[in-house]
Amino acid sequence: MSTAEGSHRVRLVLASASPARLATLRSAGLDPEVIVSGVDESGIEAATPAGLTAELARLKAEAVDATLDLDGRTTVLIGCDSMLELDGQAYGKPGDAGVAAERWRLMRGRTGVLNTGHHVVVHAGGSRTVRSAVGSTRVTFADLSDAEIEAYVATGEPLEVAGAFTVDGLGGAFVERIEGDPHNVVGISLPLLRSLLRELDVAWPSLWAPG
């Protein structure tokens, strides 16, 4: 039975704790299991910011894949990681109000690239196949005042998101232009994911949740 036949035969797993990624997939009709990898991201290096997101996405997916209890169904596992690239540097979650404010003073009025690494593992018919790719979207930020930066940071929203901003929350008013897939900025590119799955012979409609 191919993966294009019957969504009940496909198990979808998201190796990410990101509520935005989960919400994006659910809005697209998918309802994945969530298994957080627990990968320690500190100390991981790569030649480029985009390459770093690809490596982190791979590590997260592979860590969860090692724990999966396969049950005969086609299993699709997705790992992702996002970072903002500005002046050749990669910026993830600031984690601290002071860092977030400093980040926004650097970003305001400028254009950066939001890179999201995608690593997909498919178990089907006793075989295991993988594909990886990075989605890159140009993001232009408004020229925020110091007061706006302070108010936004005080909400806590930018502290735990890649690049210290959102487009689907309070930060949406501070993003003036997006060039590329907006889903990629949220943390997972649906068109790119569909393309990777197509290469792995998994039809996108087979992932839609029943009902």
Salt bridges, closest charged atoms under 4 A:
ASP31 OD1 - ARG26 NE 3.27
GLU33 OE2 - ARG11 NE 2.73
GLU41 OE2 - LYS60 NZ 3.17
GLU55 OE2 - ARG58 NH2 2.86
GLU62 OE2 - HIS119 NE2 3.08
GLU62 OE1 - ARG128 NH2 2.60
ASP65 OD1 - HIS123 NE2 2.65
ASP65 OD2 - ARG128 NE 2.85
ASP71 OD2 - ARG73 NH2 2.76
ASP81 OD1 - LYS60 NZ 2.76
ASP87 OD1 - ARG110 NH2 2.58
ASP146 OD1 - ARG108 NH1 2.69
GLU179 OE2 - ARG138 NE 3.57
GLU179 OE2 - ARG177 NE 3.53
GLU199 OE1 - ARG131 NE 2.95
